[in-house]
């Protein structure tokens, strides 16, 4: 397996991989449209735009490749680079949510406020996305991506997740829970940091 920074020409493929990986994620089920196909379209548009935001204001964005096929993505903001400009970021994401309807817009704004409130104020690397192609999960791809993030990190690594199954996974990778918060439609957000 090869882990390397993604080239912007690979962001479309990464956006599809992220949508595939997060389609049934409890956080996205709570935020997005109820119909799976509509939620998938939202996820694809949102994650493609998010990669542009991370490319411009954050980085690195790593890809995991097996036989030259993208099988995983870790998108980060290096220490001191988060948050990106709020207005520009909101304007980048707004079209995807407007197409999804007013309820997903309201839920997304609520969950975003929950995320920001739980975000630490000390210097850290923010792991915004870690995703593995669903056909390749539980095969070491995520751990390989995390190892690369740790190798390059110049500060503690922070993440948040709304998937309860991710909490023990990240704990087994050295993350400690630093808080929780309630999100829309009964979702819970966990805040975790790896010293």
Secondary structure, DSSP 8 states (H G I E B T S, - for coil): -EEEE--GGGHHHHHHHHHHHHTT-HHHHHHS-SSHHHHHHHHHHHHHHHHHHHHHHSB-EEEEEETTEEEEEEEEE-TT--S--HHHHHHHHHHHHHHH-HHHHHHHHHHHHHHHHHS-SS--EEEEEEEE-GGGTTSSHHHHHHHHHHHH-SS-EEEEES-HHHHHHHHTTT-EEEEEEE-GGG-EEEEEEE-
